[in-house]
């Protein structure tokens, strides 16, 4: 995933060496900086916890392959998606 640049450096969850806590600190720091600069800040919270229950797993797997993800990883993800169903 790293070598294919599928995940941005700003991704924190499920990323080695980063956590939700790092994400909160980065978010807070950037938000406070914008506010200190007098910029308007709008924040939208989304709950994506059910997202993988509504997306077509076949379409998702196809897109992962198109991104160039290695076949072993695609099959692992596919196995775990099918296990959740």
N, C-alpha and C positions, 0 to 999 in steps of 0.2 A: 504494500500500500504506500509506503514512504517513497520508494524509488519511482513509482508511477505518478506521484503527486496527486493521488486521489483524495487524500485528506489534507486540508490546509494546516499550517502551523498554529492557527488559532483554535483548532479542535482540541478540546481537553478531555472530554469523556471517552473512555475506552482507548486512551492513548498512553503508551508506556511513559512513565515518569511524570504524568500530569493527572490531575484529578478534578472533581467538581469544585474543590476548594480553590485550586489554582485559577479555575475559570471565574469563580466569584471575585477573587482578588483582582484579576485582570479587568473584569467588567466594571467593578467599583472604581478602580484607578482611572480607567478611560472616561467613565461617566463624570467623575468629580473633576477631571481635567477640563472636559467640555463645559461643565457648569462654571468653573473658575474663569474660563475664557468668555463667559457671558453667552454661550450658545444655548439654544433650546434643545432639550433632551426629551424625547418620547421613548417610552419603553413598552414593548408588547411581550407578554408572557404566553407561550404556547405549550400545551401539554401534548407531547407526541408519543406518550407511552403506549398508545394503541395503534400507532402508525403502521407497524408491520402486520397488524391484523387486517388492515383495509387495503393495502397495496397488493397487487398481483405478484405473487412470489416468482412466477415465470418471467414476468417483465423485469423485475428486479435482478434476477439471475442473468438474464440476457444483457442488461445494461452493465453489470459487473464484468461480464466477459468482453463487451465492447470496449470498456475502459482499459482492458489489457491485464486484468487481474489474473494471476496464475490459476490454472485449473484445479490444483489441490485445494486452494483457498475457496474458490467458487463452490466446489463440491462440499466442503466443510460447512459453509454458510447455508447452502441448499439443504443439507442434512438437518441442520439445527432449525431452519425455518419450517421444514416439514414436521419436525418433532413437536413444534409448538402448536401445530394445527389440530 
